[in-house]
């Protein structure tokens, strides 16, 4: 499943939640910040594909956020403002905003404008994300998060999890896993794969003894249960 990552920087918590809800209903991944400095930090740390930026923010305003980001980042920016003055819009566009939406607005309009900008900016969604329960696997960024916390995996563990992710819901035999990642000699491969799966479950499952994400299909192999898949 391919998703764009949208960062919403909005100090009105109710409006931020509303925008987040509409973006996620349209298959976007989201992050939220409630002040300008946190927004700038998240742009540098998480490299979102789109920034929805309120103009009036505590600490530093949206104009200053935009200026700082544009020094070394060309992420598309949609500015939100309660003021409908042509001068404000021109300033925002001149310092690097890609679009400008005046409050009050429909969240559907913001999502629609975001889709237009992203289609124009990217030919294909740039980041491949797979969600399995409370675990988010970002293949392109080589990151795994559980409940927003970063999970530390070994290179081999990530290779196996990536293989599960791109085949989400499909059963993979131990031999298929070995052939795909090509890290092991043939002898003893079953025990080796089982050991890595055990470690992945320890790091990712809420209860490793009763795994719900990486399930065993007895006599065949393993499969990753993505969001929307029924547990067996």
FENCORTA-V710139 format. One record per backbone hydrogen bond with DSSP energy under -0.5 kcal/mol. CO is the residue of the C=O (numbers start at 1). NH is the residue of the N-H. If there is no record, write none. Layout:
co->CO nh->NH
co->CO nh->NH
//
This chain:
co->1 nh->129
co->4 nh->6
co->4 nh->29
co->5 nh->49
co->5 nh->50
co->6 nh->8
co->6 nh->31
co->7 nh->9
co->7 nh->52
co->8 nh->10
co->8 nh->33
co->9 nh->54
co->11 nh->13
co->12 nh->16
co->13 nh->17
co->14 nh->18
co->15 nh->19
co->16 nh->20
co->17 nh->21
co->18 nh->22
co->19 nh->23
co->20 nh->24
co->21 nh->25
co->22 nh->26
co->23 nh->26
co->23 nh->28
co->24 nh->27
co->29 nh->6
co->31 nh->8
co->33 nh->10
co->35 nh->39
co->36 nh->40
co->37 nh->41
co->38 nh->42
co->39 nh->43
co->40 nh->44
co->41 nh->45
co->42 nh->46
co->42 nh->47
co->43 nh->47
co->49 nh->76
co->50 nh->7
co->51 nh->53
co->51 nh->78
co->52 nh->9
co->52 nh->54
co->53 nh->80
co->55 nh->57
co->55 nh->62
co->58 nh->36
co->58 nh->60
co->61 nh->65
co->62 nh->66
co->63 nh->67
co->64 nh->68
co->65 nh->69
co->66 nh->70
co->67 nh->71
co->68 nh->71
co->69 nh->72
co->69 nh->73
co->76 nh->51
co->77 nh->79
co->77 nh->98
co->77 nh->99
co->78 nh->53
co->79 nh->101
co->80 nh->55
co->81 nh->103
co->85 nh->89
co->86 nh->90
co->87 nh->91
co->88 nh->92
co->89 nh->93
co->90 nh->94
co->91 nh->95
co->92 nh->97
co->93 nh->96
co->99 nh->79
co->101 nh->81
co->106 nh->109
co->106 nh->110
co->107 nh->111
co->108 nh->112
co->109 nh->113
co->110 nh->114
co->111 nh->115
co->112 nh->116
co->113 nh->117
co->114 nh->118
co->115 nh->119
co->116 nh->120
co->117 nh->121
co->118 nh->122
co->127 nh->3
co->127 nh->129
co->128 nh->139
co->128 nh->140
co->130 nh->137
co->131 nh->227
co->132 nh->135
co->134 nh->147
co->135 nh->132
co->136 nh->138
co->136 nh->145
co->137 nh->130
co->137 nh->139
co->138 nh->142
co->138 nh->143
co->139 nh->142
co->143 nh->138
co->144 nh->151
co->145 nh->136
co->146 nh->149
co->149 nh->146
co->151 nh->153
co->154 nh->158
co->155 nh->159
co->156 nh->160
co->157 nh->161
co->158 nh->162
co->159 nh->163
co->160 nh->164
co->161 nh->165
co->162 nh->166
co->163 nh->167
co->165 nh->168
co->167 nh->170
co->172 nh->222
co->173 nh->177
co->174 nh->178
co->175 nh->179
co->176 nh->180
co->177 nh->181
co->178 nh->182
co->186 nh->189
co->188 nh->192
co->189 nh->193
co->190 nh->194
co->191 nh->195
co->192 nh->196
co->193 nh->197
co->194 nh->198
co->195 nh->199
co->196 nh->200
co->197 nh->201
co->198 nh->202
co->199 nh->203
co->200 nh->204
co->201 nh->205
co->207 nh->210
co->208 nh->211
co->213 nh->215
co->213 nh->225
co->215 nh->223
co->216 nh->218
co->217 nh->220
co->217 nh->221
co->220 nh->174
co->221 nh->217
co->222 nh->172
co->223 nh->215
co->224 nh->169
co->224 nh->226
co->226 nh->229
//
